[in-house]
C-alpha cells in the first residue's frame, strides 16, 4: 500500500497548491495521511484491498492524462514562440490545456473521495486527528536522516576518492530503508555507519607518514603486482574515513615511487598499507 501511495500523487505539481489544500481542508485525506496511521486505523483486509485497487487504478488512469497535459503544454509553448500566432489561436490552445488539466483534477478528486469512502466515520476521525501529527514527526525524522547522510557523503567526497564498495553497500541498504518508509531503522543504521566510519576523528591533524621506516618485503615485479592487487581488494572493505584518508597519502606516494621506478619504495609503501589494513 505504501508503495502505491507514494507514487500516486497524480501530477500534483500540475495542480494549483491552493486547490489541493482546499480539498484537504474540506475533509478529504491525502494518501500519505492514511498511510502514516494505517496501523492505528486497524483496516480490514477488505478495506486494504479496496484502497490498493483504487490507488492502482487511479495511477494507471493518470498516465495518459499526464501525457496529454505535457503535449498540450508543449503545443502552447510552440505557438507562443511563433510571432505569427494570433491571440485567438493561443486562446484556443490554452483551452485545450485547461481541459487536459481539468481531467487530472477530476481524477484526483474522485480518488481522494473514493479513499475517504472506504473508511468508517471512526477511522476517518482518527486519521484526521493523528495523521498530520504523524506526518510532521516522520518529516522531521526524514530530514534528520538526510542531514546525517549528507554530512557523511560530504566527508567522503572531501577525502578525494570514490566511496569503497563496503560504504556503497551500506549506503544503499540505508537508502532502501528510507524509500520503504522505515525511517527509524534507517536512522539507527546510519548512526552505526557514522560510528564505524570514525567520522568525528577526521578533525584531527593528518600526520605525514615516513615510508622509509617500513621494510620493502618482496620487490620482484610479480610479487609487487600481487601485493598491490591484494591491498586494492582489501581496500574496498574500508569503512573508516581516517584510514581511507591515510591511504590516499600512501596512494600519492605509491604513484610517485612507481613513476620513479623505485621498486624498493613501492615495497615499503605496500608494507605500510598491508599493516594498516590488518588492524
C-alpha positions, 0 to 999 in steps of 0.5 A: 500500500505504501508503495502505491501511495507514494507514487500516486500523487497524480501530477500534483505539481500540475495542480494549483497548491491552493486547490489541493489544500482546499480539498484537504481542508474540506475533509478529504485525506491525502494518501500519505495521511492514511498511510502514516496511521494505517496501523492505528486505523486497524483496516480490514483486509477488505478495506486494504484491498479496496484502497490498493485497487483504487490507488492502482487504478487511479495511477494507471488512469493518470498516465495518459492524462499526464501525457496529454497535459505535457503535449498540450503544454508543449503545443502552447509553448510552440505557438507562443514562440511563433510571432505569427500566432494570433491571440485567438489561436493561443486562446484556443490552445490554452483551452485545450490545456485547461481541459487536459488539466481539468481531467487530472483534477477530476481524477484526483478528486474522485480518488481522494473521495473514493479513499475517504469512502472506504473508511468508517466515520471512526477511522476517518476521525482518527486519521484526521486527528493523528495523521498530520501529527504523524506526518510532521514527526516522520518529516522531521525524522526524514530530514534528520536522516538526510542531514546525517547522510549528507554530512557523511557523503560530504566527508567522503567526497572531501577525502578525494576518492570514490566511496569503497564498495563496503560504504556503497553497500551500506549506503544503499541498504540505508537508502532502501530503508528510507524509500520503504518508509522505515525511517527509524531503522534507517536512522539507527543504521546510519548512526552505526555507519557514522560510528564505524566510519570514525567520522568525528576523528577526521578533525584531527591533524593528518600526520605525514607518514615516513615510508622509509621506516617500513621494510620493502618485503618482496620487490620482484615485479610479480610479487609487487603486482600481487601485493598491490592487487591484494591491498586494492581488494582489501581496500574496498572493505574500508569503512573508516574515513581516517584510514581511507584518508591515510591511504590516499597519502600512501596512494600519492606516494605509491604513484610517485615511487612507481613513476620513479621506478623505485621498486624498493619504495613501492615495497615499503609503501605496500608494507605500510598499507598491508599493516594498516589494513590488518588492524 
